[in-house]
Amino acid sequence: MTQKQALKIFEDKKVRTAWNETEEKWYFSVVDVLQILTGSVDVAAYWRKLKQRLKAEGNETVTNLHGLKMQAADGKMRMTDVADTEQLFRLIQSVPSPKAEPFKLWIAKVARERIDEIEDPEKGIDRLMETYLKKGYSKEWINQRLKSIEVRKELTDEWENRGVKKGQEYAILTDEITKAWSGFSVKQYKNFKNLKKENLRDNMSNLELVLNMLAEATTTEISKEKKPKTFAENKKIAQQGGRIAGNTRKEIEEKTGKRVITKLNAKNILPPKNNEIE
């Protein structure tokens, strides 16, 4: 059972969703999902009881849920409890319904695979290769993608050594590198390719991947030589590394007469039967 197969249970069903641009997250109406999974004649009452039970058990997922205004059946905008993907899967585990079983099985499978990968990282690489092949990516592209993961890991290891904090500071430096070589921030780049939650690198062409690797690898090498001590110094080096790849991009565009940065994403590049990113 894959995530894609598990989610097929929602096909042709009305589940209200909202995309949060800032958080880059989808939010789902909890009662809509419960209606599909349980078929309850009074799903609002079912959700109230389930919420009470989970709160009594100390379930933090329920406590952390928040509401959004969504259009109700009568056409009016009403506050509705919503959950992101992680929260939704946690709630589904508490629903005693045959229709919830595919989700529960898939979650258990993913958890087991993740534990296997922690114990033997090579399994993670093999599984990643298999996943990309199933999606329809070429072996040449996959080799570039796997190399890009290695290059990225070397960069983040270097940042960690220089005291850069994971999370926001990593994101800021990544943005600086991306802007310097492509002319776009990460968010602008994803918008250009019409992406939301999808991974940007999974939607790059071979040449885009190569230039992104060049930018990150160059940043790593400059950092090793300069040994920055402050975040401001790391930021300057990120810009320098990105600009070197940016100059290469401009030279390629000048020689070929074609733009390197393309609107194409995985949906355009992959064969029709495999054109969805899971």
C-alpha positions in Angstrom: 0.0 0.0 0.0 1.5 3.3 -1.1 0.5 6.8 0.0 -1.0 7.3 -3.4 -3.1 4.2 -3.1 -4.2 5.1 0.4 -5.3 8.5 -0.7 -7.4 7.1 -3.5 -10.1 6.5 -0.9 -10.8 10.3 -1.1 -11.3 10.3 -4.9 -14.6 11.8 -6.0 -15.3 12.8 -2.4 -15.7 16.4 -1.2 -12.9 17.2 1.2 -12.5 20.9 1.8 -8.8 22.0 1.7 -6.8 25.2 2.2 -3.2 25.9 1.2 -1.1 28.0 3.6 1.4 29.9 1.4 3.6 30.9 4.4 3.8 27.5 6.0 3.7 25.7 2.6 1.1 23.3 4.1 -2.2 21.8 3.0 -5.0 21.9 5.6 -7.9 19.5 5.5 -11.4 19.8 7.0 -11.5 17.2 9.8 -15.2 16.5 9.6 -15.1 16.0 5.8 -12.4 13.3 6.2 -14.3 11.7 9.1 -17.5 11.6 7.1 -15.7 9.6 4.4 -14.1 7.2 6.8 -17.1 6.6 9.1 -20.2 7.4 7.0 -21.6 8.9 10.3 -25.1 10.4 9.9 -24.0 13.1 12.4 -20.3 13.6 11.8 -20.2 16.8 13.8 -21.3 14.9 16.9 -18.9 12.0 16.1 -16.1 14.5 15.9 -17.0 16.1 19.2 -17.0 12.8 21.0 -13.8 11.7 19.4 -12.1 15.0 20.3 -13.3 14.7 23.9 -11.9 11.1 24.1 -8.5 12.1 22.6 -8.2 15.1 24.8 -8.9 12.9 27.9 -6.1 10.6 26.6 -3.7 13.6 26.5 -3.6 13.6 22.7 -1.6 16.8 21.8 -2.7 16.6 18.1 -6.3 17.6 19.1 -5.0 20.4 21.3 -2.9 21.8 18.5 -5.6 21.8 15.9 -7.0 25.2 14.8 -9.9 26.4 12.8 -10.3 28.1 9.4 -13.3 29.6 7.7 -14.5 27.3 5.0 -17.6 27.2 2.9 -20.4 25.1 4.4 -23.1 23.2 2.6 -25.4 26.2 2.9 -22.9 28.4 1.1 -21.9 30.3 4.2 -18.3 30.6 5.5 -18.1 28.9 8.9 -15.2 28.1 11.2 -14.1 24.5 10.7 -11.5 22.4 12.5 -8.6 21.6 10.1 -5.6 19.4 10.3 -2.3 19.4 8.3 -1.1 16.1 6.8 0.7 14.9 9.9 -2.1 15.8 12.2 -4.6 14.1 9.9 -2.8 10.8 9.8 -2.5 10.9 13.6 -6.3 11.4 13.9 -7.0 8.6 11.4 -5.1 6.2 13.6 -7.8 6.8 16.2 -10.7 6.1 13.9 -12.2 2.5 14.2 -13.3 2.1 10.6 -12.4 -0.4 7.9 -11.9 2.6 5.5 -9.2 3.9 7.8 -7.2 0.6 7.7 -5.3 1.4 4.4 -4.0 4.6 6.0 -3.0 2.8 9.2 -1.2 0.1 7.2 0.6 2.6 5.1 1.7 4.6 8.2 3.0 1.5 9.9 4.9 0.5 6.7 6.5 3.9 6.4 7.5 3.8 10.1 9.1 0.4 9.7 11.0 1.6 6.6 12.2 4.7 8.3 13.6 2.6 11.2 15.3 0.2 8.7 16.9 3.2 7.0 18.3 4.6 10.3 19.9 1.2 11.1 21.2 0.8 7.5 21.3 4.1 5.5 22.1 2.2 2.3 18.6 0.9 2.3 17.3 4.5 2.2 19.4 5.2 -0.9 18.2 2.0 -2.6 14.5 2.8 -1.7 14.9 6.3 -3.0 16.3 5.0 -6.3 13.4 2.6 -6.6 10.9 5.4 -5.9 12.3 7.7 -8.6 12.3 4.9 -11.1 8.7 4.1 -10.4 7.8 7.7 -10.9 9.3 7.5 -14.4 12.5 9.5 -13.9 15.4 8.6 -16.2 18.5 6.9 -14.7 20.6 9.8 -15.8 18.4 12.2 -13.9 18.3 10.0 -10.8 22.1 9.8 -10.7 22.2 13.6 -10.8 19.5 13.8 -8.1 21.4 11.4 -5.8 24.6 13.3 -6.3 22.7 16.6 -5.4 21.7 15.0 -2.1 25.3 14.2 -1.3 26.4 17.7 -2.2 23.6 19.2 -0.1 24.6 17.0 2.9 28.2 18.2 2.6 27.0 21.8 2.7 24.8 21.4 5.7 27.5 19.5 7.5 29.8 22.5 6.9 27.1 24.9 8.1 26.7 22.9 11.2 30.5 23.1 11.8 30.3 26.9 11.4 27.5 27.2 14.0 24.7 27.9 11.6 21.3 26.9 13.2 19.1 24.4 11.5 15.7 25.6 10.3 15.4 29.3 9.6 19.1 30.0 9.2 19.6 27.1 6.8 16.5 28.3 4.8 17.9 31.9 4.6 21.3 30.7 3.4 19.7 28.4 0.9 17.6 31.3 -0.4 20.7 33.4 -0.8 22.4 30.6 -2.9 19.3 30.1 -5.0 18.8 33.8 -5.7 22.5 34.2 -6.6 22.6 31.5 -9.2 19.0 31.4 -10.6 17.7 34.9 -10.0 14.8 33.5 -7.9 14.3 33.0 -4.2 13.2 29.4 -3.4 9.6 30.5 -3.1 9.7 32.5 -6.4 11.3 29.5 -8.1 8.6 27.2 -6.9 5.9 29.6 -8.0 7.6 29.9 -11.4 7.3 26.1 -11.8 3.7 26.1 -10.4 4.7 24.1 -7.3 3.4 24.1 -3.8 4.5 21.4 -1.3 6.6 19.5 -4.0 10.3 19.3 -3.6 11.9 21.9 -5.9 14.9 19.7 -6.8 12.6 16.9 -7.9 11.2 19.3 -10.4 14.5 20.5 -11.9 16.0 19.6 -15.3 19.4 18.0 -15.4 21.0 21.3 -16.1 19.2 23.1 -13.3 20.3 20.3 -10.9 23.9 20.6 -12.1 24.0 24.4 -11.5 22.3 24.1 -8.1 25.0 21.5 -7.2 27.7 23.8 -8.4 26.4 26.6 -6.3 26.2 24.5 -3.2 29.5 22.7 -3.7 31.3 26.0 -4.3 29.7 27.5 -1.2 31.0 24.5 0.8 34.6 24.9 -0.5 34.7 28.7 0.1 33.4 28.2 3.6 36.0 25.6 4.3 38.7 28.0 3.3 37.3 31.2 4.8 36.1 29.6 8.0 33.3 32.1 8.7 32.5 32.8 12.4 29.2 34.7 12.1 26.0 34.2 10.3 26.6 37.4 8.3 29.9 35.9 7.1 28.1 32.6 6.2 25.5 34.7 4.3 28.2 36.5 2.3 29.9 33.2 1.4 26.5 31.7 0.3 26.1 34.7 -2.1 29.6 34.2 -3.4 29.0 30.5 -4.1 25.7 31.2 -5.8 27.1 33.9 -8.0 29.8 31.6 -9.4 27.1 29.2 -10.6 25.0 32.2 -11.7 27.8 33.4 -14.0 28.0 29.9 -15.4 24.3 29.9 -16.1 24.5 33.3 -17.9 27.4 32.0 -20.0 25.4 28.9 -21.0 22.4 31.1 -21.9 24.6 33.4 -23.9 26.1 30.5 -25.9 22.9 28.5 -26.4 20.4 31.4 -26.8 18.1 29.6 -24.4 17.0 30.2 -20.8 18.3 27.6 -18.3 15.6 28.1 -15.7 12.5 26.4 -17.1 8.8 26.4 -16.1 8.9 22.6 -16.7 8.2 20.5 -13.6 7.9 16.8 -13.0 4.3 16.7 -14.4 5.7 18.0 -17.7 8.9 16.0 -17.8 7.7 12.5 -16.7 5.7 10.1 -18.9 1.9 10.6 -18.6 1.3 7.4 -16.5 3.9 8.5 -13.9 3.3 12.2 -14.0 2.3 12.8 -10.4 4.6 13.6 -7.4 3.4 11.6 -4.4 
